[in-house]
Amino acid sequence: MKTAIVETELKPLTRRQMAWRAAQDIVDGSYVNLGIGMPTLIADYVVAGREIIYHSENGLLGMGPAPPAGQEDLDLINAGKQYVTIVPGGSYFDSSVAFAMMRGGHLSMVFMGAFQVSESGDLANWSTNDEKALPAVGGAMDLAVGCKDIRVLMEHVTRDGKPRILKECTYPLTAKKVVKKIYTDHAVLDIDEKGFVVREMIEGLTFERLQKMTEAELHLDPQWRVLDVPEL
């Protein structure tokens, strides 16, 4: 008689936990752009003792975390039209200056959301080919080609369980071979010459199960560890 294999119920990371995990990898003194959506949450989790200069493509340098309710400054918003704060020494300026910073290679890191990422690092994050949804390129293409360290935050699969991490992207590309690291609600993965390398996985998740959720071939880092985050 064959023994039935019962898969453990998993507890994927929340969006805030994903943002917290990504924030841990930002080096002191970095100039970082946070893309619209989930990446903007990263600004709420600056690691103590590190000075991180956050950039927003609508014209902010020195962007701080979201303000407490009732203390919003109507003149301070990020590219996603969310209220933000500004740190001492921060500045705001014309968006053309912000784009010059992006295109000129002046940013240390960029965190973006994505619909799909391929095993070669191709990024698709502006259109799903849905005629009912307006495509939104924004500054994604400028950021993707203007910075050498592009990182992505996204759910590992779609709402109907389809993989987002693919052999080849099926949506229109933002840029080719640019993504270096992905933070999902199930794992942290690097992209190198071998493809996707799994560095961390959430508690209870096996490599085999993660592979079933992923179209592209995965490689497990011999030194992988459990993806440990606080309750947020």
C-alpha positions as CSV (number, residue, x, y, z in Angstrom):
1,M,0.0,0.0,0.0
2,K,1.3,3.4,-1.0
3,T,1.5,6.0,1.8
4,A,-0.3,9.2,0.9
5,I,1.9,12.3,1.0
6,V,0.3,15.2,2.9
7,E,1.6,18.6,2.1
8,T,2.0,21.0,5.1
9,E,-0.2,24.0,5.0
10,L,2.1,27.0,4.3
11,K,2.0,30.5,5.5
12,P,3.2,32.8,2.7
13,L,4.7,36.1,3.6
14,T,2.5,39.2,3.6
15,R,3.3,42.1,1.4
16,R,4.8,44.0,4.4
17,Q,6.9,41.0,5.3
18,M,8.2,40.8,1.8
19,A,9.1,44.5,1.9
20,W,10.9,44.0,5.3
21,R,13.0,41.2,3.9
22,A,14.0,43.2,0.9
23,A,15.0,46.2,3.1
24,Q,17.5,44.0,4.9
25,D,19.6,43.7,1.8
26,I,20.0,47.5,1.2
27,V,23.6,48.5,1.9
28,D,24.3,51.6,4.0
29,G,24.7,54.7,1.9
30,S,22.7,53.4,-1.1
31,Y,20.6,55.5,-3.4
32,V,17.5,53.4,-4.0
33,N,14.4,53.8,-6.2
34,L,11.2,52.2,-5.0
35,G,8.7,51.3,-7.8
36,I,5.0,51.8,-7.6
37,G,3.0,49.3,-5.5
38,M,4.6,46.8,-3.0
39,P,8.1,48.2,-3.3
40,T,7.1,51.5,-1.7
41,L,6.5,49.7,1.6
42,I,10.3,49.1,1.8
43,A,10.7,52.7,3.0
44,D,8.9,51.8,6.2
45,Y,11.7,49.3,7.2
46,V,15.0,51.1,7.1
47,V,17.5,49.0,9.1
48,A,18.7,50.8,12.2
49,G,22.1,52.4,11.8
50,R,21.9,52.6,8.0
51,E,21.4,55.7,6.0
52,I,19.4,54.9,2.8
53,I,18.5,57.7,0.3
54,Y,15.2,56.8,-1.4
55,H,14.5,58.3,-4.8
56,S,11.1,58.7,-6.4
57,E,10.7,59.3,-10.2
58,N,8.2,62.1,-9.7
59,G,11.0,64.2,-8.2
60,L,12.0,63.3,-4.6
61,L,15.4,62.4,-3.2
62,G,15.4,61.6,0.5
63,M,11.9,60.1,0.6
64,G,10.9,58.8,4.1
65,P,8.2,56.4,5.3
66,A,4.5,56.9,5.1
67,P,3.3,59.6,7.5
68,P,1.0,58.8,10.5
69,A,-2.7,59.2,9.7
70,G,-3.7,62.9,10.0
71,Q,-0.2,64.2,9.4
72,E,0.0,64.0,5.6
73,D,1.6,66.8,3.7
74,L,-0.4,67.4,0.6
75,D,2.8,68.4,-1.3
76,L,4.7,65.2,-0.6
77,I,3.6,62.2,-2.6
78,N,5.5,59.4,-4.3
79,A,5.2,58.2,-7.9
80,G,2.2,56.1,-6.9
81,K,0.4,59.2,-5.5
82,Q,0.8,57.9,-1.9
83,Y,1.6,60.4,0.8
84,V,5.2,60.1,2.0
85,T,7.6,62.1,4.3
86,I,10.9,63.6,3.5
87,V,14.1,63.1,5.6
88,P,16.3,65.9,6.8
89,G,18.4,67.0,3.9
90,G,16.0,65.6,1.3
91,S,14.8,67.6,-1.7
92,Y,12.2,67.7,-4.4
93,F,12.5,68.8,-8.0
94,D,11.2,68.5,-11.5
95,S,10.6,65.0,-12.7
96,S,13.0,65.5,-15.7
97,V,15.8,65.8,-13.1
98,A,14.5,62.6,-11.4
99,F,14.6,60.8,-14.8
100,A,18.1,62.1,-15.5
101,M,19.2,60.5,-12.3
102,M,17.6,57.2,-13.4
103,R,19.0,57.2,-16.9
104,G,22.4,58.4,-15.9
105,G,23.3,55.4,-13.7
106,H,23.2,57.4,-10.4
107,L,21.1,54.8,-8.5
108,S,22.6,52.0,-6.5
109,M,19.5,49.7,-6.5
110,V,16.0,49.6,-7.9
111,F,13.1,47.6,-6.5
112,M,10.1,47.0,-8.8
113,G,6.9,44.9,-9.0
114,A,6.5,42.5,-11.9
115,F,4.0,40.3,-13.6
116,Q,6.6,37.9,-14.9
117,V,10.4,37.3,-14.7
118,S,12.2,34.8,-17.0
119,E,15.2,32.6,-16.1
120,S,17.5,34.9,-18.1
121,G,16.4,37.9,-16.0
122,D,13.9,39.4,-18.5
123,L,11.4,41.7,-16.8
124,A,7.7,42.1,-17.8
125,N,5.9,44.6,-15.5
126,W,3.9,47.0,-17.6
127,S,1.2,45.1,-19.5
128,T,-0.7,41.8,-19.3
129,N,-2.2,42.1,-22.8
130,D,-5.6,42.7,-21.2
131,E,-7.6,45.1,-23.4
132,K,-9.6,46.1,-20.4
133,A,-6.6,47.3,-18.4
134,L,-4.6,50.3,-19.4
135,P,-0.9,49.5,-19.8
136,A,1.4,51.6,-17.5
137,V,5.0,51.8,-18.5
138,G,5.8,54.8,-16.2
139,G,9.6,55.0,-15.6
140,A,10.1,51.2,-15.5
141,M,12.1,51.0,-18.7
142,D,14.3,53.9,-17.8
143,L,15.0,52.4,-14.4
144,A,15.6,48.9,-15.9
145,V,18.3,50.1,-18.2
146,G,19.7,52.8,-16.0
147,C,20.6,50.8,-12.9
148,K,22.7,47.6,-12.7
149,D,21.0,46.2,-9.7
150,I,17.3,45.5,-10.4
151,R,15.3,43.6,-7.8
152,V,11.7,42.4,-7.9
153,L,9.0,41.9,-5.3
154,M,6.0,39.8,-6.4
155,E,3.8,36.9,-5.4
156,H,5.2,33.6,-6.5
157,V,2.1,32.7,-8.5
158,T,-0.9,34.4,-9.9
159,R,-4.3,34.5,-8.1
160,D,-5.3,31.4,-10.1
161,G,-2.1,29.6,-9.3
162,K,-0.1,30.1,-12.5
163,P,3.6,30.6,-12.3
164,R,5.1,34.1,-12.6
165,I,8.7,32.8,-12.7
166,L,9.0,31.4,-16.2
167,K,11.4,30.1,-18.8
168,E,10.3,32.8,-21.1
169,C,8.0,35.8,-20.4
170,T,4.7,35.7,-22.3
171,Y,3.8,39.4,-21.6
172,P,5.5,42.4,-23.3
173,L,9.0,42.9,-22.0
174,T,10.1,46.0,-20.0
175,A,13.8,45.1,-20.5
176,K,15.9,42.0,-21.2
177,K,18.4,40.3,-18.8
178,V,18.1,43.0,-16.0
179,V,16.7,41.3,-12.9
180,K,19.3,40.2,-10.4
181,K,17.1,39.1,-7.4
182,I,13.5,38.2,-6.6
183,Y,11.7,38.4,-3.3
184,T,8.4,36.4,-3.4
185,D,5.9,35.4,-0.7
186,H,7.5,32.0,-0.7
187,A,11.2,32.4,-1.4
188,V,14.2,34.6,-2.1
189,L,16.0,33.8,-5.4
190,D,19.0,35.1,-7.2
191,I,19.5,35.0,-11.0
192,D,23.0,34.1,-12.2
193,E,24.5,32.3,-15.2
194,K,22.8,29.0,-14.1
195,G,19.4,30.6,-13.9
196,F,17.3,30.8,-10.6
197,V,19.1,29.9,-7.4
198,V,17.0,29.5,-4.3
199,R,18.6,31.2,-1.3
200,E,15.7,31.1,1.2
201,M,12.3,29.4,1.5
202,I,9.5,29.9,4.0
203,E,9.0,27.5,6.9
204,G,7.6,24.1,5.8
205,L,8.2,24.6,2.1
206,T,10.3,22.0,0.3
207,F,12.4,22.6,-2.8
208,E,10.3,20.1,-4.7
209,R,7.1,21.9,-3.9
210,L,8.6,25.3,-4.8
211,Q,9.7,23.8,-8.2
212,K,6.1,22.8,-8.8
213,M,5.0,26.4,-8.4
214,T,7.7,27.6,-10.8
215,E,7.9,27.0,-14.6
216,A,11.6,27.8,-14.8
217,E,14.2,25.3,-13.5
218,L,15.4,26.1,-10.0
219,H,18.8,25.4,-8.4
220,L,19.0,25.0,-4.6
221,D,21.9,26.8,-2.9
222,P,23.6,24.2,-0.6
223,Q,23.7,27.0,2.0
224,W,20.0,27.9,1.7
225,R,18.2,28.9,4.9
226,V,14.7,29.4,6.2
227,L,13.1,32.7,5.2
228,D,12.7,34.2,8.7
229,V,10.7,37.4,9.1
230,P,8.9,39.2,12.0
231,E,5.2,39.4,12.3
232,L,4.1,42.6,10.7
